[in-house]
Amino acid sequence: MEFSSKLLENAVNEVSQLPGIGKRTALRLVLHLLRQPNEQTDALSQALQMMRNNIKFCKSCNNISDLEVCEICSNPNRDIGLICVVEDVRDVMAIENTSSFRGLYHVLGGKISPMDGIGPHDLNIKLLVDKVKEGKVKELIFALSSTMEGDTTNFYIYKQIQDYDVDISTIARGVSVGDELEYADEITLGRSIVNRVPFEASLKL
């Protein structure tokens, strides 16, 4: 792709590094921004810089937050004894959109994947195990995607906490095997949360 401007080329190269954005799409986006008033481009740039510099991760659940403790964890109406274990913040958003869950979350930050060099110590698992050891957690819901990596992560956590007094369940398989949680429709995902099954029973499926 030939560019008449080095500045344009640099902008396209940066935008094309975003997931799912190729060079042609990046060019369309950059040219669109170029046609907009300066104020709009400045507002976008400022919003991205503020997000990158000021965003925090909740010290309780590892969810993205503006504060040290996110709004979900600090909400007194949530059930602190019920924790839903998810891969990343997109899954929190997906489950929250169902309005079917009133507990708290624990964001692992990924799944165990030896092929990608991701082991248990690369994830936010220790904090979850520590929560269970404190005795305040009554039930854990595994809500990772139905993939080999997701099942491996579920089983690893299960082995770490199986001797403690906590119920362990997993979302019902209304979500297709191999599907990522964030792409499930809200009704199916909501039913999967409500109709969760004991984790040990899922091992026999």
C-alpha positions, 0 to 999 in steps of 0.5 A: 500500500503506497502512501502520499504522506508519511504521517498518514502511513504512520497513523495507519500502521498504528491503527492496524495493530488493533485486533481485527483491523487490517491495513485497509480498514485502518486507512478508512478509520484514519481518513474518517478521523482526518475529516472530523473537527480537530476537537473530536480527534483531540477528545478521542486522543485524550480519552485513550491517554486518560484510560491508559494512564489512570485505569486501575485493576480492582484489588479484590477481583482484578476487574477494570476499575476507576477506583481501587475497588470496583463498583461491583465489589463495593456494592453492598447489595451483592452476595459476597459469598458467591463468586463467579470465576471468569477469564477476563473483563469482557466476560464480566460485562457479558454476564452483567448484561444478563441481569441474572447474577448478583454475586461477585466476580474473580477475573483470572486474566486468562486461561492455562495454556501450555502451548502459549506458555501460560501457566497457573502462576501467570494467572490471578489464581492465588488470590482466589484460593486465598479468598476461599481459605478465608472461609467467606466464600460459599460457592464458586461458579466456574464460567470459563469458555468451554474449551480445553484450556478453560476446562484445564483451568477449572480443574486446576483451581478445583484441585487447589480448593477441593478440601475447603468448605465451598460449593463448586459449580460450573455454568450449564452447557447452554453455551456451545463447546468451544465458544467464547463466553463474550459471544453468547447471547444474553438469554443463553448466558443468563440461563447457563448461570441460573442452571449451573451444575456442580463441578464434580458432575461436569467431570463425568460428562 
